[in-house]
Amino acid sequence: MPFIPVICTSCGASLQVDSSKRAAICPYCDQAYVVEDAKKEYTTKVEKLYANVVNLNDDRAANARLEAGEAFLKLKQWANADAAFRDACDLTPQNYLGWWGRIRALSEDFSLYLDDIGDPMIKTIRFREEALAKLEDLFNSADMFVPAGEKGSIAQTFRPYADAVNVTLLKAKAWNSRCVQKLRQEISQAAGQKAEADRNAELHDDRKSTNHVYRLTHRGLFTFLMLLFIVCIVWFLLSLRTTPSFIPAAIIVIEFLILIICAIVDANSKKYNRNNSSLQDQYRHESWELDRSIHEHEEALKILNDERTPGQTGADHQAERLLQAVITSVRQA
């Protein structure tokens, strides 16, 4: 039977024993031992030695990555620095220097995100919020493994930076809130003006209908008077053959005057109708323009709050221009 390596369970000596035996005596301490137990003892020792070697190699590799990360930080190669520190975290997550190095790399050594946000767009604000949240998570990981004596040191460096970034976020959110309020006020104002324009257009439409009925009645009366005028002329001409009568002549004069008045009234009615139609068209055009303005403001509000992505249509470009105008006016206010 083959011999296998074991370790004495009493004195820890390394031995070779026949694998077919169930027990044996240690030649060094003269103590009996169970072969299976001695075999397990050997396996445990080998595993510990391997783990120590692996840990030693991991520590060396991690230290190399930490040194590379520090070098990249000095060169301001932030992405390479983050990659090096990330590798160090993967190799030795219990070493806080890897997590701390990632914070320094992602924050560009605590200089990034300290400037005021250039626009109040929600997507820009969310991007900075997500970046700060990631840094907070990395700080919590570093704080979990940092030695007790250094906890205060990293907190005194990170916390003021995080507070300063939060200040820029608060300013941007206040700016966004003012832009939203201004857009909604303009939408409300335009909606009120559109309702007024619609009411005026409807009013002039009613006047147009009333004037149309009036003109039909007037034309009927004018036609009746014309027929009566013709009848009176015939009556007057026939009366000249017999006994002349001044009654038809008087009626003709009166009707002629009435016809002149009717013609003047009809001309004024036509002029009124043209003016009324012009005003009605003006109010309808105003209503259409206000409706378009409301739509553009609503689209601008959606773009501001990242509820939609602006496209390439003319309406989208107009909404973006409107949004930029609102942002500029709020900034200058």
Helices and strands as residue ranges (DSSP letters): E 3-7, E 14-18, E 23-25, E 32-34, H 35-74, H 78-91, H 96-106, H 122-145, G 148-150, H 151-241, H 246-304, H 314-332
